Amino acid sequence: MFDILQVAVAERSGLIRLYDVTTLSAFMSVECGMSPLKSISWLDDDPTRIHALAASMWCTFDTSQSL
């Protein structure tokens, strides 16, 4: 669930972590599997989806589904 006190942090290696700002701890991470990671989008209109652009390919993560 999207909260104003959550932030997404991305690394060029393709790792994306979601942090809770109040506890300063990561609560979820996803791996794009491609690098370099160029940009990500985590919008409040659909907070269950994270979109990333890496190595000229789009990756979409559904955070409502866990493995």
C-alpha positions in Angstrom: 0.0 0.0 0.0 1.3 3.4 -0.9 2.0 5.8 1.9 3.4 9.3 1.8 6.1 8.1 4.2 7.5 5.6 1.8 10.2 6.2 -0.8 11.7 4.1 -3.6 15.5 4.1 -4.0 17.1 2.6 -7.2 20.6 1.5 -8.0 22.2 1.4 -11.4 22.7 -2.3 -10.9 19.0 -2.9 -11.2 18.1 -3.2 -7.5 15.1 -1.2 -6.3 14.3 -0.9 -2.6 11.2 0.5 -0.9 11.8 2.2 2.4 9.6 3.4 5.3 10.8 6.9 6.1 9.6 6.7 9.7 11.6 3.6 10.6 14.4 4.1 8.0 14.2 0.5 7.0 13.6 -1.3 3.7 10.4 -3.2 3.6 10.6 -4.6 0.0 13.1 -4.9 -2.8 12.9 -6.0 -6.4 15.6 -6.8 -8.9 15.3 -5.8 -12.6 18.0 -8.2 -13.7 19.3 -5.7 -16.3 21.7 -2.8 -16.0 22.2 0.0 -16.2 19.0 1.0 -14.5 18.1 4.4 -16.0 14.8 5.4 -14.3 11.9 4.2 -12.2 8.3 5.2 -11.7 6.3 4.5 -8.6 3.1 6.5 -8.9 0.3 7.0 -6.3 -2.4 6.3 -8.9 -1.3 2.6 -8.9 1.0 2.0 -5.9 1.2 -1.7 -6.5 3.2 -1.2 -9.7 6.8 -0.1 -10.1 8.0 0.6 -13.7 11.7 0.7 -14.6 13.7 1.4 -17.7 16.9 -0.6 -17.8 19.2 -1.4 -20.8 16.5 0.0 -23.2 13.9 -2.5 -21.8 10.9 -1.8 -19.6 10.4 -3.8 -16.5 7.1 -3.8 -14.5 6.8 -5.2 -11.0 3.5 -6.0 -9.3 4.2 -5.5 -5.6 0.8 -7.0 -4.6 2.1 -10.4 -5.7 4.8 -11.9 -3.5 6.9 -15.0 -4.3 
